[in-house]
Amino acid sequence: MKKLTTARVAALSIVAVVALSACDKKHDMPHKDMAEHTPPVAASPMADMPSEIRMAGDMKVEVQGAWARATVEGQNMGGAFVNLTTDQDATLVGASSSVSDQVELHTMKMDGEKMVMAPVPSIALPANTKVELKPGSLHIMFMGLKAPLKEGQTVTLKLEIKNKAGQSHFLEIQAPVKAVAQQMKS
């Protein structure tokens, strides 16, 4: 039974690496159709996780279930996920972290039988609406990881959120790193 579990974790790790590496192949995709994404409302494993209210300038932002996916040696990209709810219309326009050379906002969708990931310039945060950044949908991508993301580590992310007046405010969040097996249970 233990060998089956280990094999399953290894297979899931390979799937994660292949999925994340797909991002490099679609950077030439046009951005105009993806400028203002609002993800569909769906059940999320983060829905039952605790949340906290944070301030970003004059906005109240509820931050729920932040986490980052563990990576394997040699993987140069990684992903982070979080639920965000703002008390006014706003837009997530960027992110940064010391764990990678660059951080991008991304989307993922199925194009027939093919999984397609690509950067988006922004993510709409409608007032009082939970926006889920989750696997298989909108998410945060670490490009050019400086070291593998290890289970138990915590990644600091700085999110740039523009309010309806166009003023940028920054919100720092902590995202614990979870292994693939933990992600499946969450």
N, C-alpha and C positions, 0 to 999 in steps of 0.2 A: 504494500500500500504506500509506503514511504517513497519508493522509486517512482510510482505513478505520480505522486504529488510533485516531486522534484522535476520530472519530465514535463508535467503540466506547466509549472512555473517557468521552466526554460522555454517552452513553446510560446507562452504568453510574452516573455521578454523579447523573443525574436519578432513576434507580431508587432510589439510596441516600437522596436527599432525600425522595422520596415515601414510602419505607418509614419513615424516621424521623419524618416529619410525622404518620404514622398514630398515633403515640403520644398526641398531644394529643386525639384523638377517642375514646379508650377509658378515660380516667381515671375515669369513673363506673362502671366495671365492678366487681362485688363482689370483695373480696379474700379472703373466707373460703375459697374453693375453691383459692386459690393460695398459702396461707400457708407451707407447707413443701414446696418443690419440690426434687427431686433430678433433674437432667437425665439423659436416657438416655445410655448409653455409646455413643459413635460415633466414627468416625475423624475427626480434626480436623487442619487444616493446622498447628496449633500443637504437635501431638504430637511432632514431631522437633526443636522449638526447645529451646535450653538452658534449664535450670531452676536455681534456687538455693533453698537451705533458709534460711528466716528464722524468727526467734522472735517470737511475739506472746504475751507473758506466759509462761506455762508450756507453750505449744503450739509444736510445730515445724510450720511451714507451708512446703510446697514451692510456689513461685511459678514458673509456666512460661508463656512466650509472651505476656506482657502487651503490648497494643497498643491504639491508639485510631484510629478512622476519621477521615480528613481530611474536612473539610466545605467547603462553598462559601459565598461571600459571601451574607449574608442568612439563612443557615440558623441557627436558634436552638437546635437540639438536635444532640447527637452521641452516639456510642457508644464504649464501651471493653470489652475482652475479655481474659480471662486464665484459665488453668487453675490450680486450687487443690487441694492435697492436705494434709490435717491429720493429725497423729498421734493425735488423739482426736476424739470426736464434738464438733462445734462448729456454729455457725450464723453465717453472714454476715448482719448485720442493718442495715448501712448503709455509706455511702461519702461522701466529700467531696472537693472539688478547688477550687482557686482559679480554674479556667478557666470556671466556670459559677456561676450563682446557687444552683442546687440540683443534687444528684446523687441518682438513684433506682435501685433494683434493679428490673429489668424482665424480663418474659417475652414471647415471641412465639410464636404458633402459628397454624396455618391453621384457619379456621372455614369449611368448604366451600371456596369460591373466594376468600375474603377473608382477608387477613393481619390479625391482631389483636395489638396490643401493649398491655401494661398493666403498671402497677407491681405489685410483690409486696413484702410486708413483710419477708420474710427468705428465705434460701436455705440449705437444710440442707447441712452439710459432714460426711458420715459419715466416721468414722475410716478412714484408709488407703485412701480412695476418691477418685480424680481427679474433680473436679467442673469441668466445662467451661462457662465463660461465653463464648459464641460467637455469631456472627451467626445469626439464625434460631431462637434458643433463649433461654436466660437470658443477660442481659447487664447492663452498667452504662450508664445514660443520663445525659448531661449536659443539664440543662434550663436554658434561659436563658444560652446561651453568651455570654461577654463579648467574644469575637473569634473569627473562624474558626479551626479547627484546621488547621494547615498541615503538609504533608509535611516531615519532618525535625525538627519540633518534638518535645519530650518533655513529656508531661503527668504531673504528680505526682498520685497518688490516695492517699487515706488510707482504708483499709478498717477497718470496725468488726466485729470477730469476737467472739462470745460463746462461752466454753467451756461444758462441760456443767454447771458450777456456776452459770452465769448471769453470770459476770464478764466485762465488756467489756475487750478488748485491741485496740490499734490497730496496723495494719501499713501502712507507707508503701511504695508501689511506684512505679516509673517505667514509663510506657507510651509508647514511641515512636509518633509519628503516621505512618500509612501512607496513601498515595494509593490510590484504588480499584483502579487497575491492579496495584499491588503486592499488594493483598489477594487478588486472584484468583490470583496466583502462589504465595502463601504456603502 
